[in-house]
C-alpha cells in the first residue's frame, strides 16, 4: 500500500469519509489542512493536470456562489493566483502519492491509481455518490425545494 498526502478542509464530512476509505484499503493517510498550506501557483497546478480550469474549483465556495468568481471565465494563471489568495476556492481533496498528484475523489480513478478495496467500499456502507456529494450542500438544496441533487464538492462554511 502507499502513503497518501491528503489535503483537506478540516471538518469536511466527505473528506473524513474519503480518508477512512483510503485507510480501510490499507493506505497510510497524512492529512494536511488545505487552508493553511503555503501554496504557490506552480505547486497547485501540478494537482490539476490537463483538467479544464473550471474543474479546479470548489463550486460551492462563497466567492463562486455569489458570482464574485466565475471559473469558466478565468485562464489558468488568474485561477491559480485566486486560489493562492483564497484556498477555499480549491476543489477538494488534493491527493499526492510520491510525485503523482490529482484533485477530487473519484473512487474509480483512485482505485485504478493506487487501489481501493472493492469489499472495503461495501463494508463501510459508503456509496461512491456519498464520497462526492456534499451533505451540507444537499441539505441546503433539499430545504430550498431543489428539484435535483446536483453533485457539488463540499461547501465552504
C-alpha positions, 0 to 999 in steps of 0.5 A: 500500500502507499502513503497518501498526502491528503489535503483537506478542509478540516471538518469536511464530512466527505473528506473524513469519509474519503480518508477512512476509505483510503485507510480501510484499503490499507493506505497510510493517510497524512492529512494536511489542512488545505487552508493553511498550506503555503501554496504557490501557483506552480505547486497547485497546478501540478494537482490539476493536470490537463483538467479544464480550469473550471474543474479546479474549483470548489463550486460551492465556495462563497466567492463562486456562489455569489458570482464574485468568481466565475471559473469558466471565465478565468485562464489558468494563471488568474485561477491559480493566483485566486486560489493562492489568495483564497484556498477555499476556492480549491476543489477538494481533496488534493491527493499526492502519492510520491510525485503523482498528484490529482484533485477530487475523489473519484473512487474509480480513478483512485482505485485504478491509481493506487487501489481501493478495496472493492469489499472495503467500499461495501463494508463501510456502507459508503456509496461512491455518490456519498464520497462526492456529494456534499451533505451540507450542500444537499441539505441546503438544496433539499430545504430550498425545494431543489428539484435535483441533487446536483453533485457539488464538492463540499461547501465552504462554511 
